[in-house]
Amino acid sequence: MIALRQNIAQMAGYVPGFQPDDVASYIKLNTNENPYPPSPQVIQAIATEVGEGLRRYPDAASRLAREEAGRLYGFDPSWIIMANGSDEVLNNLIRAFAGEGEEIAYIHPSYSYYGTLAEVQGAKVRTFGLTESFEPEGIPEHYDGKLLFLTNPNAPLGFTFSQNYIGDLAGRLSGMLVVDEAYVDFAEETSLELVRALDNVVVTRTFSKSYSLAGMRLGLAIARPEVIAALNKIRDHYNLDRLAQAAATAALHDQAYFLDCVAKIKETRAWFTAELKRIGYRVIPSSGNYVFASPPDRDGTRVYQGLYDRKILVRHFTDPKLSHGLRITIGTKEEMERTIQALIEIGPGQ
Ligand SMILES: *Cc1c(COP(=O)(O)O)cnc(C)c1O
C-alpha cells in the first residue's frame, strides 16, 4: 500500500478537454484554441533559438518577455511574472496565499481547475453560484477567504462582470481577488487599472487562446511587486524554457498580427451568434472566443452527439447548470459555416 496524502487519494483530478489522436479529421471547437497559426515572427523567434545555445539554462527571470509585457500593458517589469501556462501561476497563487485547511473560492460555473489546485494544496474550496442575470450569489459583505478567483470574461458562459462590480468586490475581501483574464483579449475591458489602484487584485493572462500558443504553455500574471516576489519564490526557477521565452517576447511584440486575428474571431463570433439565433438557439452574448448556446429542446447531449457524429467536436458539460447547452469555440468562418450546416441537419429536437 502506498501512503498517499489523504486529499490526493480522495481527489478526482481534473479532466482536460478531449484531444483526439486523429485531430486533423475533426473540426475542433472544444478547447478554445485559436484557429489561426501563431505570428510568423513567433515561429521565426523559436527557430532562431533552436541550436547549440539550448545546452545553456534559460534566463531564470524571463527578463525580455517581462519587459515586452511591461511595455505593452504599461507596468514596470517588477509587476509581472511569466508562467509556464497561466495554470502554473494559478497554482502558485494558491500555494502562496492558502495554507492547508484555509479557504479559497470561485464562481460556479467557471473554471473548475481552481478547485482541483486547491484540493492538491489541502485548502478548502467554496463556490458561489450565479443568479439568472449572472450576478454572483451569496458572497458575504466581508469575505475572509484567502483567495477569490473571478473568471472574467466568464468561461464557459462568456458574459463579463463590470469593472465597478469587480472593484467593489475587491474591497469586500480580506484576501486576494484573482481576475483570470484568459479571454480578455476578446472582450472590451480589463482589470489592469484595478491592479494599479488596489493592493489585493491580481490579473492572470494566457497565450493559449488569443496568441495561438496553447502548445507552448505560456501565461503571465500582473500584481504588486510584493505579490510577484512571493510568486517568484515558489515557481520553478527555470519555469520558461528558451523557446517559450523567445515565443512570448515575439508574440507580445507583434501586435499587428495579434490584433488582426482577434478582430477576425470577434467578427466570426458575431456572425455565428446571429446564425445560432436564426435557427432557434439561445445564445449568451459572449466576450470570449467561444459561445455558450442551447438548442430549442435544451438537450445538450443530443446535439453534442450529433456534431460528434459529423466530426465536429464541441464542449458539453454534464453539470446540471450547463448540460442544457454547449460551449462552442469560434473557429474560422468556414468552420463555423459548416457547424451551422450540421446544426440545421441535427434539427431542433422533439
Ligand atoms: C485556458 C484557460 C486557462 C489556462 O490557460 P493556460 O495558459 O493554457 O494554462 C486558465 N483559465 C481559464 C479560464 C482558461 O480558459
The ligand as an SDF file (V2000), in Angstrom:
LIG
                    3D

 15 15  0  0  0  0  0  0  0  0999 V2000
   -7.4740   28.1690  -20.8430 C   0  0  0  0  0  0  0  0  0  0  0  0
   -7.7040   28.7430  -19.5050 C   0  0  0  0  0  0  0  0  0  0  0  0
   -6.6710   28.8210  -18.5650 C   0  0  0  0  0  0  0  0  0  0  0  0
   -5.3750   28.1200  -18.7570 C   0  0  0  0  0  0  0  0  0  0  0  0
   -4.5250   28.6990  -19.5960 O   0  0  0  0  0  0  0  0  0  0  0  0
   -3.0990   28.0310  -19.8860 P   0  0  0  0  0  0  0  0  0  0  0  0
   -2.2440   29.2180  -20.0740 O   0  0  0  0  0  0  0  0  0  0  0  0
   -3.2790   27.2280  -21.1260 O   0  0  0  0  0  0  0  0  0  0  0  0
   -2.6920   27.2220  -18.6990 O   0  0  0  0  0  0  0  0  0  0  0  0
   -6.9230   29.4740  -17.3690 C   0  0  0  0  0  0  0  0  0  0  0  0
   -8.1230   29.9740  -17.0900 N   0  0  0  0  0  0  0  0  0  0  0  0
   -9.1440   29.8820  -17.9320 C   0  0  0  0  0  0  0  0  0  0  0  0
  -10.4710   30.4430  -17.5640 C   0  0  0  0  0  0  0  0  0  0  0  0
   -8.9690   29.2460  -19.1670 C   0  0  0  0  0  0  0  0  0  0  0  0
   -9.9890   29.1110  -20.0070 O   0  0  0  0  0  0  0  0  0  0  0  0
  1  2  1  0
  2  3  1  0
  2 14  2  0
  3  4  1  0
  3 10  2  0
  4  5  1  0
  5  6  1  0
  6  7  2  0
  6  8  1  0
  6  9  1  0
 10 11  1  0
 11 12  2  0
 12 13  1  0
 12 14  1  0
 14 15  1  0
M  END
$$$$
